[in-house]
Amino acid sequence: MGPDEMHSQVPKELADEVAKPLSIILEKSWQSSEVPADWKRGNINPIFKKGKKEDLGNYRPVSLTSVPSKIMEQILLKTTLRHMENKEVIGDSQHGFTKGKQCLTNLVAFYGRVTALVRYGQWDRVHPQQFTNDTKLCGVVDTLEGRDAIQRDLDRLERWACVNHMMFNKAKCKVLHMGRHNPKHDYRLGGEWSETSPEENLGMLVDEKLSMSQQCALAAQKANCVLDCIKRGVTSRSREGILPLYSALVRSHLEYCVQLWGPQYKKDMELLERVQRRP
């Protein structure tokens, strides 16, 4: 809840009464290019993501603003997106905040290209993570010139970030080498060398062999953690009480982008089935 301590359902219930005065305020704000001071305030809550809890970089700040401010944000967002779609500003490779596209479509399109490239040569992927947005940079590397081309792209990306006063979290920048006989070249972003390791792409863990076993284990681990929380916090074991919690909190971990990483090995299938059979 934001600083106005108003539930988002209140304006919906009182739509007939608040629509006209709220529209007047929004129109005046738009014409004057000024936002009411109260709408700029927010309750900032740090949400822990993963890693060490003492590292501030592992928290995501979530700002809870007032309800009128959220309404204005949605109006501006829809107007901006409609304008960008009409002018064809957004390319086909953009999946975030785009109607009809989501994490799944991004992953399917990207890894479809990856598997095609791996068939014909070595392939390196450098993945700088920019705050809450993911940036992927990839290319085929079968010669030293290919390695130098990727490094030049990384240098250009770093210069772009500096010019636009942005910053990459270089501690989370990873390189993923794929393909047989890959020379596994080193790459750097700025002055720091990027580590080589399996990496999490939009919540899905991928290794150099494109094996989904680690992702299956990660999904099972997350689901089991939620089940443990439910078991500790809910005394009732009735179907009516547990089923809604399971559907809302557990299935999301087991079904997130499962069309892409669905288990292929018997051990992975059994691992996920054990989660569903837990008492």
Stockholm file with secondary structure:
# STOCKHOLM 1.0

chainA/1-279         MGPDEMHSQVPKELADEVAKPLSIILEKSWQSSEVPADWKRGNINPIFKKGKKEDLGNYRPVSLTSVPSKIMEQILLKTTLRHMENKEVIGDSQHGFTKGKQCLTNLVAFYGRVTALVRYGQWDRVHPQQFTNDTKLCGVVDTLEGRDAIQRDLDRLERWACVNHMMFNKAKCKVLHMGRHNPKHDYRLGGEWSETSPEENLGMLVDEKLSMSQQCALAAQKANCVLDCIKRGVTSRSREGILPLYSALVRSHLEYCVQLWGPQYKKDMELLERVQRRP
#=GR chainA/1-279 SS CCTTCCCTHHHHHTHHHHHHHHHHHHHHHHHHTCCCHHHHCEEEEEEECSSCTTCGGGEEEEEEECHHHHHHHHHHHHHHHHHHHHTTCSCTTCCTTCTTCCHHHHHHHHHHHHHHHHHHSCEEEEECEETTEECCEEEECSSHHHHHHHHHHHHHHHHHHHHTTCCCCGGGCEEEEESTTCCCCCCEETTEECEECCEEETTEEECTTCCCHHHHHHHHHHHHHHHHHHHHHCCCCCHHHHHHHIIIIIHHHHHTTHHHHCCCSHHHHHHHHHHHTCC
#=GC SS_cons         CCTTCCCTHHHHHTHHHHHHHHHHHHHHHHHHTCCCHHHHCEEEEEEECSSCTTCGGGEEEEEEECHHHHHHHHHHHHHHHHHHHHTTCSCTTCCTTCTTCCHHHHHHHHHHHHHHHHHHSCEEEEECEETTEECCEEEECSSHHHHHHHHHHHHHHHHHHHHTTCCCCGGGCEEEEESTTCCCCCCEETTEECEECCEEETTEEECTTCCCHHHHHHHHHHHHHHHHHHHHHCCCCCHHHHHHHIIIIIHHHHHTTHHHHCCCSHHHHHHHHHHHTCC
//
